[in-house]
Amino acid sequence: MSSPQTITTLLLLLSLINVSSSATVNSTVSDLLRRPSHGDGEGSLCHQLILPTGYSCSEHIVTTKDGYLLALQRVSSPSLDHLHLRTFPPVLLLHGLFTAGDAWFLNPKDQSLGFLLADRGFDVWVANVRGTRWSHGHVSLSDRSKLLDSLCDGHLDCVDLLGSITGNSLGKNCCFNTSRVEYYLEYEPHPSSVKNLNHLFQMIRKGTFARYDYGMLKNKRVYGSLKPPTFDLGLVPESLPLWMGYGGTDDLADVVDVQRTIRELPCKKELLYLDNYGHVDFLLSVTAKDDVYEHMIDFFSSLGKSSSL
């Protein structure tokens, strides 16, 4: 097994779909809840998207401390399966808001990051946060709407790394494959909690990076202070290897905010700036393999190899 120091964790804060004027998303929470839940067997992410391409895929379930049943998929390349090893360390792919683990596999095999990492010998793990259709609900909560409403109740992990929101306001995308929008909409968007959105907008309005603001009285009860505590990026270890990509036309992760984050992070960073890239381009651009993924994969490869598994 790889040591913690050799495990490469990829936490990309990306969204999936920027809807054009000819195909807009008007799904309400109720619309999302009526979509089928894809849990096990033929309805799982493995069976829907991964196995039909010839890649190996196994389903796993993780129970959080507050009882949510999260789905994980492990993906490997058919060209490496017979060798019974992964050349490089594990990579965890974690999606953004209103998307799920399918986001990494919606383009053809030679354009989708999940498949490309597997082909390069990485041990690819795919996360699906609470509330998404690939995950498995809760150990005791059975009412779906109540389950979703409780997702963000003061827990840091409920945010599940807020990273994206579907819509036209994400900026101009240079290379988004609009011809595949109808196909993307077969899988996206996924449900989330209203509190996730509220938390995101709190931080946008206040210009902060902080925990959920309940109001002064509940903040005092929950956090011991009148204001929600901020996330201290200075606590990130200086030794952490970090790769970051950002775009000049991304209206959600805009250049000013990204550069502020870069200044506050104490670790050494390898940066990729693409002036013409919008929010969705990093995930669904037809040229992302050459523009983004090759740089990213080279960075991961430089961190060293792991032992066979």
N, C-alpha and C positions, 0 to 999 in steps of 0.2 A: 504494500500500500504506500501511497505517496505521503510524505510528511506534510504537516500544515503549511510549512514554508514553501513547498513546491506546488501546492494546489493553486491553480489559476482560477479565479472567480470572475466571471464576466457579468457585470451588472449594468446592462445597457438600458438607459432610461429613454425608451423610444415609443412612439405610437405607431399604429398600423395604417389607418386609412385617412386620407385627406380627400373629402368627397367633392367631386366636381359638380358644376351646376346641373349637369344632366343626370346625376345620380346622388341624391342627398339622403342623409340618414335622419329619419324622424322617429326613431324607435323610442318609446317610453320605457320606463322600468317594467311595466306590465308586459309590453311586447317582448322584452328580453326574457322575462320569467316564463313566457309561454313557449319559448324555444326548447327543444328537447335537451335534456341533460345527458352529456356523453361521458359515462363513467367507465364501465368495464366492458370487456368483450368486444363485439363488433362495433360498438358505439364509442370506443375509446380513441384517444388521440393517436395511439400507436396504429390501430386498425384503420382509422380514417385517412391518415396522411403519411405515415412513415413506412409501414410494412408494404403497402402497394408499390412503393418505389424500389423495393428490394433491400432496403436497409433493415438491420436488426433493431428491434425496439422492445423494451420491457417496461411494464407498468409497476409503480411502487406507490405506497400510501404513507404519508407522514402525519401523525396526530400532533397538533400544537398543544401547548399547555392549557389553552382555554377551549380545547375540544373540537377544533376544526380539522377536517380530514382533507389534506392537501395531496394532489396528485403530482407525482414526479415520473418523468419518462427518461430512460437511459437509451441512447442511440449510438449505434456503431456502423461503420461502413462495411458493405459486403466484401470489399477488396481486402480488408484487414481481419475479418472474422476468423478466417482459417488459420491465422497466425496466433490466435489466442492472446493478443497483447494490444495495448494502446501505447503508441510511441511517446505521447506527451501526457501531461497531467490532466486532471478533470477540469472541465469548464462548466459553470452553472449559467444557463441562459434564463434571465428573469425579465419578463415582459413588463409593459407599462399599463397605465390605467385604461380600462375598457377593452383590453386585449388579453390574450392568454398564450400558452405555449405554442399554439399553432402558428403564431406570427412569424416564427423563425423558419417555417417550412412552406410558406404559401407560394413562393416563386419556384421556378424550375430548379432542379438539383444543382445546376452549375451557377445559380444566382442566390440561393438561400443560405444564410450563414450557418444554420444548424447542420445542413448536409456538408457544407464545405469544411467545417471544423472536424466532422467525423471522418471525412476523406483524408484529412491531414494527420489523422492518428490521435486526435484528442478524445478523451473520455467525456462525451457530451451528456450532460444532465439538463433536463428541461423542467422548470418550475411552473406551477399554476397556482396562483394565490387564492385565498378564500373568496368564495362568491362566484368564481368563474365556472363555466359549465363543465370543464374537464375535471375539476375537483369534486369531492364526494360529500359535501355538506358538513354536517356536524354530528357528534356522537349522541346528542340528545335533542337539539332543536330540529323540529320537523317541518314547521311552517316556513316556507322559503322566504316570504316577504319579511317576517320577523327576523329570520337569520341574517338577511342582508342589512336590515336596519341596525343590527347590533355589531356590525363588523368593526367599526372604528372606535369603540367605546374606551378611549383613553390609552390604547395600546400602541406602542411604536410600530409593532409588526403589522398592525392593521393597515398602515399606510402602504406597506408592501412596496416600498420605494416608488412613491408617486413619480411618474415620469412622463405621462402623456395624456392627451385627451383628443378624441376624434372631432373633426370639424374643419370648416374652411378657414378658421382664424390662425392656423399654424404656420402661415407664411407661404411664400411661393416655392414650389418644389420644381427643381429643374428636370428631373429624370424619372418621375413617378409613372409607373406603368398603368395609365388610365384604362387601357383596353381590358384589364383584368379586374376592374372594380366589381363587377357582378359576381365574379368568383370569390373575391375577398369577402363580400357581404354574406356569403354562405356561412362564414365562420365568425365574422366580426360584426358588431361589437359584442363584448361579453358584459354581464351584469357587474355592478359594483355598488358600493354604499353611497348614499347621499352625503354621509359624513366625509367620505374621501374627497368629494367635490368641494364641500364646504371648507375642509382643511386647506385644500389647494388654493381656493380663492382667498382665504384668510391671509395666507402668506403672500399672495400676489398684491392684495390691497395694502398690506402693512410693510411690504418689502422685507419680510423676515424669513428665516429658515428655522422654524420652531415647532414645538409640539402643539397639539390641538388646543384651541382657546375656548374654554367652556364659559367664560365670564369670570369676574373676579372672585365671587364666592366659591364656585366649584373649583376654580383653579387653586384657591387656597387649600381646599380640602384634598384635592388630588395631588397637587405638586408641592404644596407648602409655600406657595408664593402667589401673589395676585396676578402675575403674568405667566404665561406658559414658558418653560425654559427653552432656550435656543439649543440647536444642535451645534456642538463645538467641533468644527472641522479641524481645529488644532490638535485634537486627540488622535487623529489618524496617524499611525506610526510613520516616522520619517523613512523607514526602511521599506515601506510598501511600494512595489512597482506599480505604476498607474499609467494607463493609456486612456486618452480622452480625444474624442472627435466631436467637432461642432461646425455649424454652418452659418454663413452670413445672412441667409434669408429665413432663418428659423425664428418664428415669432413667439414660440413657447420657451425654448431654451435659447434665449437671445444672447448675442455676443457680450453685452454688458454684464449679464448675470453669470455667464460662463467664466468670463475673465475675473470677476469678483471671487468666484469659487476657486479658480486657479490660484489666486493670490493667498487665499486663506488656507489652502492645503499645504502642509509642511513637507510632504513627500516629493520626490523627484518625479516629474511628469513628462511623458512623451505625448506631444500634441499633434493633432491633424486638423487643420482648418481648411474648409472648402467654401469659398466665397459664394458659390452659386447653389449650395445645398440648403434645402429646407428640412423641416422636422421629419417628414416621412421618407425623404430620399435615403437616409441612413439605413433604412430597413427594406424599402421596396424599390429603390432606384434600379433601373436596368443596367447601370454601370457601377453599382456599389461594390461588386467583387473587385474590380480594378481600382476604383477610387478609394475604397475604405477597407474592405475585408483583408486584402493582401497585406496592407500595412499592419492591421491589427494582428493577424495571424503570425506575421514575422516577429512582432513584439512578444507574443506569447511563446513562440518557439525559442526565442533567445533566452527565456528564463530557465531552460534546462529540461532534460528529459526525466520521465519517471520510470519506475520499474514496471515490468509487465504485471498484469492483473489476472 
